[in-house]
Amino acid sequence: MKGLLIISGLGILAMLAEIFKFKKLLLPIVLLGIIAAFALNFLEWQTRLDISYFDNMISFDKLAIAFSGIILLTAFFWFILANNYFDKSSSLVDHFALVLFALVGALMLTAFKNMTTLFLGIEIMSIPLYVLAASKKEDLKSNEAGFKYLIMGSFASGFLLFGIALIYGACGTFDIMKMRMFIEHNATQLPLFFYVGVVLILIALLFKVSAAPFHFWAPDVYEGSPTLITALMSTIVKTAAFAAIFRLFSIGFGSISEVWTSALALIIAASLIIANFSAAMQSNVKRMLAFSSISHAGFMLMVILANIRTNISLDAIIYYSLAYSIGSISAFGILYNVSRKGNEDISAFNGLSKNNPLIALCMTLAMFSLAGIPITAGFFAKYFVFTTLIGTPYKWLLILAIITSAVGAYYYFKIVIAMYFNKSEDDAPLIIENSNKFVIIISTFLILAIGIFPSFVSEIFKF
C-alpha cells in the first residue's frame, strides 16, 4: 500500500514540476520514488501480513505484492528507456504525470477486493493511456490509435459497469469475498442475470488483455502509438489486467467455473490461432508484436482456465508475467532505437549484427524468450503454464498451443534472420545512448538468469 501511495504522490509531484521549475529533476525523482516503492513493497512482503485498507476495498496480500513488484520493476526500466523521449515536447511533465497515474491504476488492479475498486483501477489506468496513445500529435496514425483505443475502451467500460451492476443486483455486495460466500451458499438459486453479469465482466477484462475475438483494436493501436507507449501497454497494462482477471475469476467466481471455463477455452484457442497466423503475415514489427501479445494472452489465460488455486498456478502466472514483461521491454527498447529513422519494418533490422553485434545478440535472446526457446525465461514460462493445465480436461489446448508456438517461432526468427543474414542499406553503426543500453543489457541478463535458474523466481515469490 505504501508503494501505491508513493506512486500517487509522484504523479501529483509531476504536475507541479512545471510550476516550481524542477522539470530536469523529474526523472531522477521518479526513479528514486519507484525504487522506494519497490523497497517498501519488499518490506510488506517480509511482514507476511494481509492488511486491508478503505473498508477492505483494497488489500495488498502476497499475490498483489508479487504482481506489484513486477509492475514496478518494469516501470523502472521503462522510465530509463524514456529518459529523452519527451525532451523536445513542451508537455514533458504532463506525459510523466499520465504515465505515473496509469501506473497507479495498474497497482490498484493487483490489490482490489471490491468491484468498485476494480472499475476505478481500470479507468485510472486506461484514461491516461488513451491520451498517451495519441501523444505523437503530428502523426495521423498516433491520433487514430488514441481515438480507436478511446472508443473501444469506452465500450469495454460500459460492459464492465453493466456486469458489475448485474452482479450487485444478484448478490447485494461489491466485496468479492462476500460475493464468493453468497455464490457458494446460493449456487442453485442465482438468477439468470447474474450469469449474464459474469459474462459481461469477462468480455470487458478480455478486451484489456486483447484476447481474441476482442483483439481487433490491438494491432492498429500498437502500430500507431509511439513505440515506448506501445511498450507500456504491452507490459504494465497486460500484467495488471491479468492480475485482476486471476483474482476475480479464481477467487470471486471460482466456485461457478463451469459457467465461464468452456467459453474461456474457446477464446484461448481463437487467440492462439488468430494471433500466431496473423503475426506470421506481418512485416511491421510493432504489428507483429501486437499479435504476439495476443498469443501470450492466450497462454496466461490457460492458468486461469485451470482454476487451480495453488502455488503451482500462482508460480505459473507470476513467472509468465515476469518473463513476458522483461522480454517485451527488451524487444521494444531495441525497436525504439532501431526505428528512429521511421522504419518499423523487419527490414530495419537488416545487418544489425554487423552494425551493433551486442544489440543484435540482445534482440536475438529477447525473440528466443518470446518464442519459448530454451534456455531463456520464456521456455520455462510456457512449461509452467502447461504444468497447470495438464491435469484438466483441456489437454487439447496444450496440443494446439505447441503447434501454434511453432508458428510463433517462425515469425520471431524472421527478425533474427534479418539481423544476421540480410545486408543493411546503411553500414553506419547503430549508436545507442548508455541509459538505453543499460536497460537492454540488464533485461537480457534477466532473460538468461531466470531461464537458467527458474526455481529462483519460485523461491523469491514463495507463498
N, C-alpha and C positions, 0 to 999 in steps of 0.2 A: 504493500500500500504506500509505503514511503517513496518508493521508486515512482509510482504514479503521480504522487504529489510533486516530486521534483520535476518531472517532465512537464506537468501542467504549469509549474512556476516558470520553467524555461520558455514555454510558449508565450506567457504574458510578458516575460522579460524581453523576448524578441520583438514584440510590438512596441516596446518602449525604447529600443535601441536607436531609432531614428530621432526621437525627441531629445534624448540625452546624449546623442552623438558618440556612441561606442560601437558603431557597426563593425569596425575592424576587429574588435574583441569578441564579436558574437560567436564565431566558430570555435575558438578555444573554450569559451564559457560553456557552449553546448556540449562539446566533447567531454569536458570535465564533469558536467552535470550528468551525462549518460554513464560515465564511469562511476560516479557517486550512486546513481540509481541502481546500477548493476551490483555494486558492493553491498548496498542495503538489501537488495534482493537476496544476495547470498546469505547475509546475516539472518534474514527472516527464514530462509531455508534451514539454517542451523538450529533455530529455536524449536522446529518441529511442531509449531502451533498453528492451528487454523483459526485465525481471528477474523470475525465478520465486522463489517462497517456499515453505517447508514441503515440500521434495522435489517441487517442480513441481505441488503441489496447487492453487496459486493463482498467477496471473501477471497483472500489470497492464500489458498491451500497449496499443497505440493504441486498439483497439476498446473495451477495458474502461475506459480513462481517459475516452474520449468519453462513454460511457453514464453513468459515474460523475459526470461534470460536470453532465449534465442532471439526474440524481437529486439532487445536492447543491444545485443552483440551485432546483429545485422544493421541496426540503425547507426551504431558507432562506425562500422565500415562504410556505410552509405554517406555519412556526413564528411568523412575524409575524402571519398571519391568526388564529392560535390563541392570541395573547398573553393574551386574557382568557377563553379558552374554559373552562378548568378553575378559574377563580378561586374559585368557590363550592364547589368539590369538596375534600373532606378528603384525597383521594388524588392531589393535584396531581403530586407527584414520581413516583408510580407510573406515571401516564399519560405523563409526559415520558420516563421510562425505557423504557416499552413502545414508544413511537414511535421512540426512538433505536435500540433493538435491532432493530426492524423495518427500520430504515434500514441497519443493519449487514448483515442478511441480504440486502437488496437489492444492496448493494455487492459482496457475495460472489458473487452470481449474475452480475454483469457480468464477473467475472475468473476463474471456476473453470476449472481444467484437468484436473479429476479428478471422476469421477461421485460420489465421496463428498462432495466439497465442494459439488457441485450439490444433493445431498439436504440437507446441513446448511444451506446458504443458504436453501433453500425453507422449511425448518422454522423457522429463526431469524426469517425474515421473516413467516411465516404465524401462528405461535402468538401473538405479541403482538396481531395483528390480530383473532384470534378474541375476545380479551378486549376490545379497543377497540370492536369492533362492538356489544358488549353493555354498553358503559360507561355508557349512559344508564339507570341501574338502575331508575328509577321508570317507565320506558316499556316496555310489554309488547312493542311492535314491535322495540325495540332488543334485548331479551332473545331474542326469536325469531330476529332476524338473526344474533346471535352463535352461537346453537345450530345454526342451519342451516349457517352458514359452517364451524363446527367439524366437524359430521358429514360434510359434503361434502368438506371439506379433508382429513379423515382417510381417506376413500375414495381421493381423488386421491393421497395419500401412499403408500397401500398399492399402488396401481397403479405408482407410480414405483419403489418399492423392489423390487417383483416384477420389473419391467422391467430394473432395474439388475442384479439377481441373474442373470437370464437372459443378459444381455449379458456379464456377467463369466464365466458358465459357458461361453460360446462363445469369448470372446477371451482370457480369463485375465488381464485387466488392467482397472483402473478409469481409467487415464490415457487421455484422449480422443485424444491424438496417437498413442500406441502402438496404441490401438484402431483408429484410422483406418488405420495401416500394416498391421495384421493383416487388416483387411477387404479392403484393396486386394490383398494377396498371396494371400488365400484366398477370393476372391469366389465361386468355383464350389463351394467345399466347406463353406460355412457351413450349420450345421444349421437346421432349421425353427424351433426355439425361439428362435434369435437374432432372427429377423424378428418373432416374437411379442413379444419384449422391446422392439424398436424401436417397435412399435405401442402397447404399454402406456405407454412413456415419453412418446410423443406425446400420448396421451389425458390423462395427468397434467398435462402442461405446458399443453395447451389448456384444461384446467379453470382454471388460474391466470389465463389471459387472457380467460376466459369466452367462448370461441368456441363457436358452435352445433355440435352439439347438447348441449354441456356447459355451457350458459349459464344453465340454469333457476334456479340459485341467485342469480344477479346482481341481478335486479330487486327481489326481496324483501330481500336483504341491503343493497343500496344505499338502498332506501327506509327500512328500519328503523334503519340505523346513524345516529349523529349526522352531520350534514351535513359537517363537516370531516373526519371519519373516512372518509366516502364519497369526499371529495376525495383523501385519501391513497391509498385503494385504486385510484381511477381513474387516478392519475398515476404515483406512485413504484412501486407494485406492478406495474402494466402495463409500464412501461419496463424494470424489472428482469427480468420474465418473458420479454419479447421479446428482451432481450439474451441470456438463457440459451438460448432456442429457436434464435436465429440462430447462436450459437456452436456448439451441439451438432449441429444438423442441417446447417448449411452446412460445418462443419469435420469433425466426427466421423462423421456419416452421409451426407456429401455424395456419396461415391462409389457409394452404393446408393440414389440419389434416386428411381429407378424404383419402389422399394418403397413409398415414402410420399407421393410427389407427387400421384398420382391421387386418393388419399383426401383429401389436404390441399386439393386443388382443389374437391372436393365440399363439404368443411367450410367453405371460404371462401364458396362460393355460398350455402350454407344460412345462414351468418352474415349475409351481406348482405341476403338476402330476409327472413328471420325478424326480424332486428333492426330494419330500417327500417320494415317494415309494422306491426310491433308498437309501435314508438315513435310512429308516426303516430296510434295509437288512445289514447295515454296523456294524462291530464290532470295527473297528478302529475309535477312537473319532475324529481325525482330518479329516478323510474322511467323517464322519457323519456331522461334522460342515461345511465341504465344500459343501455338498449337501444342508445343511440347509441354507447356504448363497445364494444359487441359488433360493431357495424358497422365501427368504426375498427380493431378487432382483425382483421377480415377484410382490410382494406386493408394492414395491416402484415404479415400472413401472405403476401400476394402477393409481397413482396420475398423471403421465404424460399422460396416456391414457385418463383420464377425461378431460384434456385440458381446465381446468377452471383456468384462471389466476387471482385468487382472494386470499384473505387472508386465505380462507379455504384450498386451495391446498398448499399454502406456509407453513401454520402451519403444515399440514399433513406430508409433505416431510421432513421438518426440525425436527419435533418431532420424526418421524420414524428414521431418520438418527442418532439423539442423543441417542434414546433408544437402537437401534441396536448396535451402537458403544460401549456404556457403557456395555451392556450385553455381547458382544463379548470379550471385553478387560478383563472383569472379568473371563469369562469362559476359555479363552486362558491362562490367568495368572495362574489360578489354574491348568490347564492341564500341563503347563510348569513345575510346581513344583511336581505334582503327577507323571509325566512320566520321571523324571530324571534318573531312573534306566533303561530306554529304553523301557518300556512297555507303549504303547499308546492306548491299547485296553480298552474297558469298564471295563474289569476285574481289571485294575489298580486302579479303584475307590472302589473296594470291601472293605467293612468295614471302609470306611473313616470317618463315623460318630463316630466311637469309637477312631480312631487314631487321629483325629483332628475335633471335633464337630463344631467348628466355621467355618472352611473352608468348611465342608460339607454343612452347612447351607447357606453359600455364594454361593456355586455351585448350590444348590437347587433353590435359588432365581434367579440366572442367567438363569438356564434352564426354570424356570417358565416364566421369561420375554421373552425369545426367543420363547417360546411356545404360548405366549399371554394369560397367566393366570392372572385374577385379583388377587391382587391389584398392580401388577408390571407395570413398564413402557411399556412393550411390549403389554399389553392389550389395552391401550388407543392408542398406535401407530397403531394397526390394526383397532381400532374403527374409528380413524380419516381418515384412508385410505378408509374405507367403506363409510364414510360420503361423501367423494368427488365423489365416483363412483355411489352413489345411484340415482342420477338424470340423469344418462346417459343410453344409450341403452344396456349397458354391465352388466346388473344385473345378468346374468347367471354366470359371473365371480365371483360375490360375493358368490353365492351358491357353486361354485367349490372351492373357497378359504376357506370357512368354512369347507367343507368336508376334504380337504387336510390338514387343520390345525389340525383336529382331528388325522390324521395320524402322523403329526408332534409331537403332544403331546405324542404319543406312544414312539417314539424313544428318546425324551428328558427324559421321565420318566424312560427309561432303565438305565440311569446313576443314577437317584435318587434312584431307587430300589437297584442298586448295592451298593450304599453308605450306605443304611440303613438296607438292608435285607440279603446281601451276606456276607459271612465270608472272612476275609482277610487272606492270607497265611502268611503275615508278620505283627505281632502285634506291631511292633515298631512305636512310634508316628511320625507323619509327621511333620518335622521341616521346617518351612518357615522363611526366614530372614525378618526382620522388614520392610524393604522397600517394599518388595512384599506384605507383609501382609497389609501394609498401603493402597496400590493401591486396593487390593481386597476388603477391608472393605469399603473404600470410594466409590468405584464403586457400591458396594452392597447397600450402603446407598442411592446413587443417583437413583438406580433402584426403590427403595421403595418410595423415596421422589417424584420423577417425576410421579410415578404411582398413588400416593395418591393425589397429587396436580398437575394434568395435566395442569390446566389453568395457573399455574405459568410460565411454559415454553412459553405459548402463550403470556403472558404479557411481558416476557423478550424480545421475538423476535417480538414484535408488530410493524407492518409495517405502 
